[in-house]
């Protein structure tokens, strides 16, 4: 799938207009429903290939935050052959009670994939879990940057941030 085809498929599949409250608490006149594009095999496969471009030779592990980053991390792992982990939002109250599902070692160099970046709050929580485990976070890459502070917040926290697309790529103007 070409970049232009990917942009078209994501916009026609996941762009909704109306009045929405985002995870950040901000109000928006549009919503990009990540689950609508992540559940389309053609889009998910194309995103796995896009994320794979950010996997450098030193990256040993792919990570995705629960829930939106899980399918993206799996698609990227399948494209690259690298193992992957799920970073939970909170510990389970049963079973192993882990914050990380899969194997995360202190020597790992991790690419953290994200769906939609608004302020970066959730992905920064996942980044903290990864670094507190002793691993090195190479980069955080989002499918779409809404251009509402995520890049600045992530950079300010000491991490490198990039996105495959921005809201401007999708033809979305400011709220």
N, C-alpha and C positions, 0 to 999 in steps of 0.2 A: 504494500500500500504506500503510495507517495505521501509526502507531507500534506499536500493540498487535499488529497482524498481523506486523510486522517482528520484534518480540520473539519471538513465537510461532514464526515460521519459523526464526529463527536458533537458538533453543533446541532445537527438534525436529530440526534438521538437523545441528548441530555440537556439542551438549553431550554429552560422554562422561564416564562415571564409571569409576574404577579407581585405579591408582597410576601417577602420571606424574612425570617430571622435566621441568621447564620450561627454556626457554633460559637463564633467569637462574640455573639450578642448583637452584632451590627445588623441593621436592616438593609435589605437589598431589593431592587425591583426585578432582579433576575436570580436564577438559581441554576447551577450546573450540577445535575444529579449524577454523581459519580457511579452510583449503582446501575444507572441506565446504560452507561457506556462500558462499565467493567463486566457486565453480564452479556455483552455481545462478543462472541469468539473472534470475529475479524478485527475488532478494535483492540481487544485485549492482546491478541497475538502481535499486532502492529506496535502496541505500547511496549510489550516485552522486548521487541527488536530495538525500539527507540531507547529504552533504558539501558540495554546492553551496550550501547555506544559510550556510556559513561563508566563502564567497567574497565578499569586499567589493569595492567598486569599485577599490581600489588593488591588489588581487591580480592579478598578471600571469601566474602560472605555478603549476601543480599539480605536486607531487612525491610519489613513492612509493618506499620502500626495497625493494630486491630481497629476497625474492621476493614476500612477502605483500602489499606495498603496490602492486605493479604493476597488478593488475586494478582495485584501488580507485582509483588515480590515473587510469587510463584511463576508468573509468566516470564519474568526476567531470569529467574533461576533456570527455567526450562530452555530459554534461549542461550544462556551462557554455560550451562552445566555446573554452575556454582551452587553450593548449598545455600539455604535461606532460613531465616527465623521470623517468627511473629513476636512483636512486642505488644504485650497486653496493656490495656488502659488501667487495669488494676488486678491485683492478685486474686486468683480463684480462692474461694473459701473451702475447697475440697481438693482431693487428689494431691498433686505435687505443690500446689500453691505458688507456682512460678509466675514471674512477670515476663519471662522470655520462654517461648516454646521453640524447641530445636536446640542446637548446640552452639553456644557463643563462648569463645575462648578469649582470654586476655590478649593473645597474639593476633587476633583477627583484625583485618582492615575491612570496614563495612561501608557498603553503599546503601543508604537508607532511601527507599522510594516512597513517595507520597502522592496522593490523588490531587486534591485541590488545596492550594495554599492561600489562605486569606491573611491571617496574622501570624501563622506558624505555631500557634499554641500546642496543638497535639503532637506535631512532629518534633518540637523541642522537648516535650516530655519523653518521647521515644529515644531521642538522641541522648538525653541524660541517663536513661536506663542503660544504654549501650556503653557509654563512656564510664559510668560508675562500675560496670562489670570489668573494666580494664581494657576494653577493645578500643581501637582508634576509628573514629568516624571520618571516612575519606570525604564524603560529600552527601548532601541531601538534594535529591532531584524530585521535583513535582511534575505531574502531568500538566497542570495549569496553574499559573500564578495569577491570582486575581488583582495583583498590583495594589494591595491594601495593607502593606507593611510587612508581609512575611519575609521577604528578602532582607530587609533592613534588620528585622528582629533576629533572624537566624544568623546573619553576619555579625551582629552585635554580640550574640552569644558565643561567638568564636568558631562558627562552622561555615563551610562553603556551601552556597546554595545556587542551584540552577533550575530551570524549568524547560520542559519540552515545548510548551506553548504558553502564551499569555492570553489574557482576555482580549487583547488587541488583535492577536492572530485570529481569534474567533469573530472579529468584527464587533466586539462589545465595547461600548463607550462607558465612561464613568457613570456611576449611580447618581 
